[in-house]
């Protein structure tokens, strides 16, 4: 699995949920056990991402013709891309169940995709449930820990979110994005000092990253250190893209506004 998160679901003053773009699970079998099946699967998945409303009836037809798991997966992705998140999640979960006990890694990928769909449907509890099942199949996948941590963040279950980010960091201790996500979780949990510590650690790895600088500034503001926060915020405005969400949030913070929403930096993943 491991398709990368490109979208962010903003939740109150929490870090936004770094979300994934659903991609073909791969490897080809059991979704595409023959060369001809592989070609049709690739074409169906490509159309599902580009023109999901056109792809869905074609995928359903292929499914009826005996397209198997490949057709069913394409149906699920077309549903997801067309905004039918709950049916997509249920379809992905059913495919995973129908695979039995074989291919635990591939099944974990399907459950991760189902978690994405549940989160897009604003059903973080269901997302966390399937992500927990995925972690049972693939516990050394840092991205899965991040996924579930983000679902817990959506539920404002900060201790659980922080714990999952801790687990992700034990697997990938130098991934900047995890520190930033944990910093945002600490800040929302009411511990800005721990948030600042995580931001400081991330800045030793990526010193000019505007999202990290913004997170540290927010942590400093929460501790009443407005002078140091202003330094970081002004630096954010220098290094962030003009008009970006990060720049706007920095401007709002400089103006003393309390934004009702915040978003974390993109957490790069292999998905």
VOPAGU-2260 file (C-alpha; in pm, 1 decimal, decimal comma):
REM VOPAGU-2260
SITE   aa  ch    i         X         Y         Z
SITE  UNK   A    0       0,0       0,0       0,0
SITE  UNK   A    1     141,5     315,7     107,6
SITE  UNK   A    2      -6,9     584,4    -104,3
SITE  UNK   A    3      86,4     927,8      14,0
SITE  UNK   A    4    -115,6    1171,9     204,9
SITE  UNK   A    5    -186,6    1484,9       6,2
SITE  UNK   A    6    -504,8    1624,2     156,9
SITE  UNK   A    7    -574,2    1764,5     501,4
SITE  UNK   A    8    -899,2    1743,8     690,7
SITE  UNK   A    9    -919,7    2048,0     918,9
SITE  UNK   A   10   -1067,3    1986,0    1261,4
SITE  UNK   A   11   -1124,2    2275,9    1501,3
SITE  UNK   A   12    -792,5    2383,0    1651,5
SITE  UNK   A   13    -644,9    2040,5    1600,1
SITE  UNK   A   14    -383,2    1938,8    1349,7
SITE  UNK   A   15    -563,6    1862,6    1029,6
SITE  UNK   A   16    -578,4    1500,0     937,9
SITE  UNK   A   17    -314,0    1425,1     681,7
SITE  UNK   A   18    -498,0    1214,9     432,2
SITE  UNK   A   19    -395,6     976,8     157,8
SITE  UNK   A   20    -470,7     963,1    -208,9
SITE  UNK   A   21    -606,0     618,1    -275,0
SITE  UNK   A   22    -396,1     434,7    -529,8
SITE  UNK   A   23    -387,2      81,5    -667,5
SITE  UNK   A   24    -278,3    -155,1    -397,5
SITE  UNK   A   25     -33,2    -363,4    -604,0
SITE  UNK   A   26     135,6    -603,6    -650,7
SITE  UNK   A   27     -80,9    -728,6    -936,1
SITE  UNK   A   28    -202,7   -1063,2    -810,8
SITE  UNK   A   29    -458,9   -1138,3    -674,7
SITE  UNK   A   30    -612,2    -823,4    -824,5
SITE  UNK   A   31    -461,9    -885,8   -1169,2
SITE  UNK   A   32    -347,7   -1247,7   -1199,2
SITE  UNK   A   33    -295,4   -1244,4   -1576,4
SITE  UNK   A   34    -136,9    -999,5   -1819,2
SITE  UNK   A   35    -472,4    -915,6   -1976,0
SITE  UNK   A   36    -630,7    -872,8   -1634,8
SITE  UNK   A   37    -341,3    -651,9   -1531,1
SITE  UNK   A   38    -394,0    -421,1   -1827,1
SITE  UNK   A   39    -765,2    -392,2   -1762,7
SITE  UNK   A   40    -707,0    -333,3   -1392,0
SITE  UNK   A   41    -452,7     -58,3   -1462,2
SITE  UNK   A   42    -685,6     109,5   -1712,1
SITE  UNK   A   43    -982,5      84,6   -1476,7
SITE  UNK   A   44    -787,6     230,3   -1185,0
SITE  UNK   A   45    -655,6     514,8   -1396,1
SITE  UNK   A   46   -1005,2     607,1   -1509,5
SITE  UNK   A   47   -1139,4     567,4   -1155,2
SITE  UNK   A   48    -900,6     839,0   -1039,3
SITE  UNK   A   49    -954,5    1069,5   -1337,4
SITE  UNK   A   50   -1322,8    1020,2   -1421,3
SITE  UNK   A   51   -1477,0     822,7   -1135,6
SITE  UNK   A   52   -1838,0     875,3   -1238,4
SITE  UNK   A   53   -1763,9     728,1   -1581,5
SITE  UNK   A   54   -1543,3     456,3   -1437,8
SITE  UNK   A   55   -1793,5     328,4   -1181,6
SITE  UNK   A   56   -2050,6     170,5   -1419,1
SITE  UNK   A   57   -1769,1      23,4   -1628,1
SITE  UNK   A   58   -1609,1    -126,4   -1318,4
SITE  UNK   A   59   -1945,6    -262,8   -1206,4
SITE  UNK   A   60   -1990,8    -422,1   -1549,5
SITE  UNK   A   61   -1643,4    -575,7   -1530,7
SITE  UNK   A   62   -1728,1    -705,1   -1183,6
SITE  UNK   A   63   -2046,1    -869,3   -1319,0
SITE  UNK   A   64   -1840,0   -1029,1   -1595,9
SITE  UNK   A   65   -1616,3   -1198,5   -1340,6
SITE  UNK   A   66   -1349,7    -934,5   -1294,5
SITE  UNK   A   67   -1287,3   -1060,9    -943,8
SITE  UNK   A   68   -1097,1    -866,2    -681,2
SITE  UNK   A   69    -947,8    -631,3    -938,0
SITE  UNK   A   70   -1290,5    -517,7   -1055,1
SITE  UNK   A   71   -1418,1    -491,0    -698,9
SITE  UNK   A   72   -1120,2    -281,4    -597,0
SITE  UNK   A   73   -1171,0     -54,2    -895,9
SITE  UNK   A   74   -1536,6     -12,9    -796,7
SITE  UNK   A   75   -1429,2      88,9    -447,0
SITE  UNK   A   76   -1178,0     342,2    -574,2
SITE  UNK   A   77   -1429,1     490,8    -818,5
SITE  UNK   A   78   -1673,6     522,6    -529,5
SITE  UNK   A   79   -1409,9     693,6    -317,7
SITE  UNK   A   80   -1308,5     937,5    -588,5
SITE  UNK   A   81   -1672,1    1025,8    -659,3
SITE  UNK   A   82   -1735,0    1106,6    -292,9
SITE  UNK   A   83   -1919,4     786,8    -200,7
SITE  UNK   A   84   -1697,3     733,1      99,1
SITE  UNK   A   85   -1908,8     500,2     311,5
SITE  UNK   A   86   -1982,4     250,4      30,5
SITE  UNK   A   87   -1614,7     264,2     -66,5
SITE  UNK   A   88   -1505,1     187,5     289,1
SITE  UNK   A   89   -1749,0     -99,6     318,5
SITE  UNK   A   90   -1640,0    -241,7     -17,8
SITE  UNK   A   91   -1271,6    -225,1      78,9
SITE  UNK   A   92   -1338,7    -394,7     410,3
SITE  UNK   A   93   -1537,3    -669,9     237,8
SITE  UNK   A   94   -1256,4    -733,3     -11,3
SITE  UNK   A   95   -1013,4    -768,5     279,3
SITE  UNK   A   96   -1241,1   -1016,2     455,3
SITE  UNK   A   97   -1288,6   -1219,4     139,2
SITE  UNK   A   98    -912,5   -1261,7     107,4
SITE  UNK   A   99    -915,7   -1484,4     414,1
SITE  UNK   A  100    -588,6   -1515,7     602,0
SITE  UNK   A  101    -353,3   -1485,7     305,2
SITE  UNK   A  102    -141,8   -1182,4     216,6
SITE  UNK   A  103    -153,5    -993,2     549,8
SITE  UNK   A  104      43,4    -701,1     408,7
SITE  UNK   A  105    -194,8    -653,3     119,0
SITE  UNK   A  106    -493,6    -686,6     348,6
SITE  UNK   A  107    -344,6    -419,2     575,0
SITE  UNK   A  108    -321,8    -190,2     272,5
SITE  UNK   A  109    -688,4    -241,9     192,1
SITE  UNK   A  110    -783,1    -163,9     550,8
SITE  UNK   A  111    -569,7     150,0     538,0
SITE  UNK   A  112    -761,5     260,4     230,4
SITE  UNK   A  113   -1087,7     184,0     410,5
SITE  UNK   A  114    -966,8     401,4     696,3
SITE  UNK   A  115    -908,9     684,2     449,5
SITE  UNK   A  116   -1263,3     649,8     323,0
SITE  UNK   A  117   -1412,1     645,3     673,3
SITE  UNK   A  118   -1217,5     958,7     762,9
SITE  UNK   A  119   -1337,2    1134,4     449,2
SITE  UNK   A  120   -1689,3    1044,4     562,1
SITE  UNK   A  121   -1614,0    1213,9     896,4
SITE  UNK   A  122   -1641,4     881,0    1077,4
SITE  UNK   A  123   -1312,4     878,2    1263,9
SITE  UNK   A  124   -1421,0     605,0    1505,1
SITE  UNK   A  125   -1479,7     363,4    1219,2
SITE  UNK   A  126   -1149,0     471,6    1067,1
SITE  UNK   A  127    -964,0     397,2    1389,7
SITE  UNK   A  128   -1125,5      53,2    1410,6
SITE  UNK   A  129   -1010,5     -57,9    1066,2
SITE  UNK   A  130    -668,5     103,1    1120,0
SITE  UNK   A  131    -634,5    -102,4    1438,1
SITE  UNK   A  132    -705,6    -414,9    1235,9
SITE  UNK   A  133    -445,8    -305,9     980,9
SITE  UNK   A  134    -188,9    -256,0    1257,1
SITE  UNK   A  135    -257,6    -607,0    1378,3
SITE  UNK   A  136    -149,5    -727,8    1035,6
SITE  UNK   A  137     141,0    -488,4     981,9
SITE  UNK   A  138     261,3    -341,6    1313,8
SITE  UNK   A  139     595,1    -214,4    1181,0
SITE  UNK   A  140     433,5      24,9     933,3
SITE  UNK   A  141     490,8     377,5    1065,5
SITE  UNK   A  142     232,6     519,8     826,1
SITE  UNK   A  143     -39,2     304,5     979,2
SITE  UNK   A  144      43,3     439,0    1325,8
SITE  UNK   A  145      26,5     792,0    1184,1
SITE  UNK   A  146    -306,6     715,0    1019,4
SITE  UNK   A  147    -464,2     594,1    1341,6
SITE  UNK   A  148    -308,2     878,4    1538,1
SITE  UNK   A  149    -472,9    1122,0    1300,3
SITE  UNK   A  150    -806,5     948,8    1345,1
SITE  UNK   A  151    -769,0     981,2    1721,2
SITE  UNK   A  152    -682,2    1348,3    1670,1
SITE  UNK   A  153   -1008,3    1391,0    1481,8
SITE  UNK   A  154   -1181,1    1245,6    1786,5
SITE  UNK   A  155    -977,3    1477,6    2011,1
SITE  UNK   A  156    -842,8    1170,2    2185,6
SITE  UNK   A  157    -507,9    1338,8    2235,7
SITE  UNK   A  158    -334,6    1081,0    2460,3
SITE  UNK   A  159    -414,0     807,9    2209,4
SITE  UNK   A  160    -299,3    1022,9    1918,6
SITE  UNK   A  161      26,8    1104,9    2094,6
SITE  UNK   A  162      82,6     738,2    2177,4
SITE  UNK   A  163      42,5     639,7    1812,7
SITE  UNK   A  164     281,0     913,3    1698,7
SITE  UNK   A  165     525,2     780,8    1961,0
SITE  UNK   A  166     501,6     438,0    1800,6
SITE  UNK   A  167     557,0     584,8    1454,5
SITE  UNK   A  168     869,6     761,5    1576,6
SITE  UNK   A  169    1016,0     440,1    1715,4
SITE  UNK   A  170     997,0     304,6    1360,8
SITE  UNK   A  171    1100,3     620,7    1173,2
SITE  UNK   A  172    1280,0     840,1    1429,4
SITE  UNK   A  173    1397,8    1100,4    1178,6
SITE  UNK   A  174    1070,6    1168,5     998,4
SITE  UNK   A  175    1011,0    1538,7    1056,2
SITE  UNK   A  176     640,3    1525,3     987,0
SITE  UNK   A  177     573,2    1292,4    1278,5
SITE  UNK   A  178     735,8    1534,4    1522,6
SITE  UNK   A  179     518,8    1813,7    1389,5
SITE  UNK   A  180     202,6    1606,6    1416,5
SITE  UNK   A  181     291,7    1509,2    1772,2
SITE  UNK   A  182     375,3    1871,6    1854,8
SITE  UNK   A  183      30,6    1979,2    1736,9
SITE  UNK   A  184    -125,6    1700,4    1941,9
SITE  UNK   A  185      68,1    1805,3    2252,4
SITE  UNK   A  186     -38,4    2165,9    2201,1
SITE  UNK   A  187    -403,0    2070,8    2166,0
SITE  UNK   A  188    -369,2    1845,9    2470,7
SITE  UNK   A  189    -268,4    2152,2    2672,9
SITE  UNK   A  190     104,9    2087,8    2694,1
SITE  UNK   A  191     269,7    2356,5    2477,1
SITE  UNK   A  192     610,9    2292,9    2633,7
SITE  UNK   A  193     614,5    1938,8    2495,0
SITE  UNK   A  194     484,6    2078,3    2166,4
SITE  UNK   A  195     775,5    2321,5    2151,1
SITE  UNK   A  196    1022,5    2043,1    2227,1
SITE  UNK   A  197     894,7    1841,0    1932,4
SITE  UNK   A  198     903,8    2144,6    1704,3
SITE  UNK   A  199    1258,8    2220,3    1817,6
SITE  UNK   A  200    1360,6    1863,4    1735,5
SITE  UNK   A  201    1200,8    1885,3    1392,3
SITE  UNK   A  202    1377,5    2214,7    1322,3
SITE  UNK   A  203    1716,3    2053,2    1379,5
SITE  UNK   A  204    1630,4    1832,8    1080,7
SITE  UNK   A  205    1452,4    2091,2     863,3
SITE  UNK   A  206    1536,8    2438,9     995,5
SITE  UNK   A  207    1349,9    2640,7     732,9
SITE  UNK   A  208    1031,6    2437,9     714,6
SITE  UNK   A  209     746,3    2691,3     746,4
SITE  UNK   A  210     495,7    2447,5     895,7
SITE  UNK   A  211     738,7    2351,1    1171,6
SITE  UNK   A  212     817,8    2716,0    1242,9
SITE  UNK   A  213     446,9    2790,8    1261,7
SITE  UNK   A  214     386,5    2504,5    1502,8
SITE  UNK   A  215     667,4    2624,2    1728,4
SITE  UNK   A  216     531,1    2978,8    1715,3
SITE  UNK   A  217     188,3    2857,8    1822,9
SITE  UNK   A  218     345,3    2661,7    2108,0
SITE  UNK   A  219     543,6    2968,9    2215,0
SITE  UNK   A  220     230,7    3182,5    2202,5
SITE  UNK   A  221      48,0    2932,6    2420,5
SITE  UNK   A  222     327,4    2970,4    2677,0
SITE  UNK   A  223     305,3    3349,1    2666,5
SITE  UNK   A  224     637,5    3397,6    2487,0
SITE  UNK   A  225     500,5    3634,3    2223,6
SITE  UNK   A  226     833,5    3790,5    2133,8
SITE  UNK   A  227     992,1    3458,8    2033,1
SITE  UNK   A  228     669,5    3356,1    1863,0
SITE  UNK   A  229     675,0    3672,8    1651,6
SITE  UNK   A  230    1027,1    3592,5    1534,7
SITE  UNK   A  231     913,4    3251,7    1411,1
SITE  UNK   A  232     596,1    3389,8    1256,3
SITE  UNK   A  233     783,4    3653,8    1060,9
SITE  UNK   A  234    1021,4    3387,6     937,7
SITE  UNK   A  235     722,9    3177,9     828,5
SITE  UNK   A  236     605,5    3469,1     613,6
SITE  UNK   A  237     948,3    3483,8     449,6
SITE  UNK   A  238     977,5    3115,8     366,5
SITE  UNK   A  239     615,4    3011,6     311,4
SITE  UNK   A  240     448,8    3049,0     -25,1
SITE  UNK   A  241     258,6    3376,3     -40,8
SITE  UNK   A  242    -112,9    3322,0      -0,1
SITE  UNK   A  243     -69,2    2967,5     128,1
SITE  UNK   A  244    -268,4    2840,0     422,3
SITE  UNK   A  245      50,4    2840,9     629,6
SITE  UNK   A  246     117,1    3205,5     547,4
SITE  UNK   A  247    -242,7    3302,7     626,9
SITE  UNK   A  248    -230,5    3129,0     961,5
SITE  UNK   A  249      97,2    3299,6    1044,3
SITE  UNK   A  250     -53,7    3636,2     958,0
SITE  UNK   A  251    -355,1    3561,9    1175,4
SITE  UNK   A  252    -130,8    3462,7    1465,0
SITE  UNK   A  253      75,7    3779,3    1424,8
SITE  UNK   A  254    -242,9    3980,5    1439,1
SITE  UNK   A  255    -326,5    3812,3    1766,7
SITE  UNK   A  256    -615,5    3621,0    1619,1
SITE  UNK   A  257    -703,9    3276,6    1737,1
SITE  UNK   A  258    -771,9    3075,6    1428,6
SITE  UNK   A  259   -1042,2    2816,7    1478,7
SITE  UNK   A  260    -856,7    2575,8    1253,9
SITE  UNK   A  261    -498,2    2472,4    1208,5
SITE  UNK   A  262    -333,6    2227,1     974,8
SITE  UNK   A  263     -12,8    2027,2    1005,8
SITE  UNK   A  264     249,4    2004,1     737,0
SITE  UNK   A  265     223,2    1728,9     480,8
SITE  UNK   A  266     337,8    1400,2     629,4
SITE  UNK   A  267     514,3    1225,4     347,5
SITE  UNK   A  268     435,8     858,6     312,2
SITE  UNK   A  269     489,3     578,1      71,4
SITE  UNK   A  270     119,5     520,8      10,7
